[in-house]
Amino acid sequence: MTITTLSSREFNQDTSRAKKAAAEGPVFITDRGKPAHVLLSIEEYHRLTGGQGSIIDRLGLPPGIEDVELEIPPTRDLARPADLT
């Protein structure tokens, strides 16, 4: 695995170079000399995330749970000013 580092300017001027480098390993993109972003191939991204895209999948919740409606009853208590005496 090859790690490539590009400045933001280099990345903006030659994105095809960055994409080709990402096929060989992560590409660190720097802003003012500090790493700010990482470019990965989609295969590497799926490997790192386990191929699970949504938070529902990652939490292991049953399929269809995202369609459940959550009803929150209105609050009957009114806010009162704080007693600072």
C-alpha positions as CSV (number, residue, x, y, z in Angstrom):
1,M,0.0,0.0,0.0
2,T,1.4,3.4,-1.0
3,I,0.5,6.5,0.9
4,T,0.4,9.7,-1.1
5,T,0.3,13.3,0.3
6,L,-0.9,16.2,-1.8
7,S,-1.5,19.8,-1.0
8,S,-4.9,21.2,-1.6
9,R,-3.5,23.2,-4.5
10,E,-2.0,20.0,-6.1
11,F,-5.2,18.1,-5.6
12,N,-7.2,20.9,-7.2
13,Q,-4.8,21.1,-10.2
14,D,-4.5,17.4,-10.8
15,T,-7.5,15.4,-9.4
16,S,-6.8,12.6,-11.9
17,R,-3.4,12.0,-10.3
18,A,-5.1,11.9,-6.9
19,K,-7.7,9.3,-8.1
20,K,-4.9,7.1,-9.6
21,A,-2.9,7.3,-6.4
22,A,-6.0,6.4,-4.3
23,A,-6.2,3.1,-6.2
24,E,-2.8,2.3,-4.7
25,G,-3.5,3.5,-1.1
26,P,-4.8,6.5,0.8
27,V,-4.2,10.0,-0.4
28,F,-3.7,12.6,2.3
29,I,-4.7,16.1,1.3
30,T,-3.2,18.9,3.3
31,D,-4.3,22.5,4.1
32,R,-1.3,24.7,5.0
33,G,0.8,21.6,5.6
34,K,-1.6,19.9,7.9
35,P,-3.6,16.8,6.9
36,A,-7.2,17.8,6.3
37,H,-8.8,15.1,4.2
38,V,-8.2,11.5,3.0
39,L,-9.2,10.2,-0.4
40,L,-9.8,6.5,-0.6
41,S,-10.9,4.1,-3.3
42,I,-14.5,2.9,-2.9
43,E,-13.2,-0.6,-2.3
44,E,-11.0,0.6,0.6
45,Y,-13.9,2.6,2.0
46,H,-16.2,-0.5,2.0
47,R,-13.5,-2.6,3.5
48,L,-13.0,-0.1,6.4
49,T,-16.7,0.4,7.0
50,G,-17.6,-3.3,6.6
51,G,-19.7,-2.5,3.6
52,Q,-22.5,-1.1,5.8
53,G,-23.6,2.3,4.7
54,S,-26.4,3.5,7.0
55,I,-26.5,4.1,10.7
56,I,-29.4,1.6,10.9
57,D,-27.1,-1.1,9.4
58,R,-24.2,-0.2,11.6
59,L,-26.3,-0.4,14.8
60,G,-27.6,-3.8,13.8
61,L,-31.3,-2.7,13.9
62,P,-33.8,-4.8,12.1
63,P,-34.7,-3.9,8.5
64,G,-37.7,-1.5,8.2
65,I,-37.0,0.2,11.6
66,E,-36.3,3.4,9.8
67,D,-40.0,3.5,8.8
68,V,-41.2,3.5,12.4
69,E,-42.8,6.8,13.4
70,L,-41.7,8.3,16.7
71,E,-44.5,10.2,18.5
72,I,-43.3,12.6,21.2
73,P,-46.2,13.9,23.4
74,P,-46.2,17.7,23.9
75,T,-44.8,19.0,27.2
76,R,-47.5,20.2,29.5
77,D,-45.1,21.9,32.0
78,L,-44.4,25.5,31.3
79,A,-41.1,27.0,31.9
80,R,-40.9,29.2,35.0
81,P,-38.3,31.9,35.7
82,A,-35.5,30.9,38.0
83,D,-35.8,32.1,41.7
84,L,-32.4,33.8,42.2
85,T,-33.2,35.2,45.7
